[in-house]
Amino acid sequence: MNTPAAIAARPGLRIDFEQVPEAGEAAGARRIALKSSGRRHGPITRLVSPSDIGELIKPFVFLDHAEVAPRREPLFGIHPHSGIATLTVVLRGGLAYEDTTGKRGSVPTGGLEWMRAGNGVWHDGGPTPGEPLRAFQLWVALPPSEESAPPESLYIPPDAVQEDGPVRVVLGRYGQARSLIRAPASINYFHVSLEDGQRWRYAPLEEHNVAWLAVDKGELRSPEPIRTAELAVFEESAGAIELEANGDTSFVLGSAIKHPHPLVLGHYSVHTSRAALAQGEAEINRIGERLRADGRL
């Protein structure tokens, strides 16, 4: 489902965001540093890119919120990545997938798609027949030890996603629940559902100085309101995040140790160095030649 032209188009991308004042924040709670409504392109809203908010919250470098109706034509067509991992949380409908690791199938509502591009991979995806596909897709920057590793894809059914209270653990762990995905260390990423008026307090690990959330539906108070389709980035601190739902609310939340490496950008890739980028793009080109010989491109 990844948009292949996204990285090349980033320098001209405008993101609408607002700085949030500190007044009124709960004592001891982590404050909101900024909010953004992103930029909409057809059925996809780009909330985070590496050239803007992604630099603030890396290793979380891209975030898209999508609602895509079933269609006869391909959404993007098969396309490559290297140096990052993509992670799709299917909120409604289903996601059809295919990748050059040899896997093909579909992920239903509540399932997860994890694609560690590593040294280079091509993949394709789009909505399955029936109701529209509603999803968050996150891109995670990989450390040097993993950015040039062999690609790995993992497709997790809904009943294998562990839960603790209102939290479904996509990456990392929360309470007694943990993710099945072998992600880089010290990253948490959750899908949380709160009922109207329900309060939830998340205390990240002390070293998790990066934290953000994006609302799928409903509204949160922190105590500043965070509305449907908005992203909120919290200050870099060791404080907890305190939330209250205004209406039944669904959102994703990420926290992590800030990625200490530069974001070196290619057309389809994010790496930590020019040398790693060149290696990834060479592998992408090699796989592309094979796909052309097979009539796929």
Salt bridges, closest charged atoms under 4 A:
ASP16 OD1 - ARG14 NH1 1.88
GLU22 OE2 - ARG31 NH2 3.72
GLU55 OE2 - LYS58 NZ 2.87
ASP64 OD1 - ARG46 NE 2.32
GLU67 OE2 - ARG92 NH2 2.27
GLU67 OE1 - ARG134 NH1 2.39
GLU98 OE2 - ARG104 NH2 3.13
GLU98 OE2 - ARG296 NH1 2.96
GLU131 OE1 - ARG92 NE 3.76
GLU147 OE1 - HIS271 ND1 2.93
GLU152 OE2 - ARG182 NH2 2.03
GLU163 OE2 - ARG168 NE 3.80
ASP216 OD1 - HIS65 NE2 2.84
ASP216 OD1 - ARG134 NE 2.71
GLU219 OE1 - ARG227 NE 3.80
GLU235 OE1 - ARG31 NH2 3.05
GLU236 OE2 - LYS258 NZ 2.96
GLU242 OE2 - ARG201 NE 3.43
GLU244 OE1 - ARG199 NE 3.50
GLU244 OE2 - ARG221 NH1 3.82
GLU283 OE2 - ARG286 NH2 2.79
GLU289 OE2 - ARG292 NH1 3.11
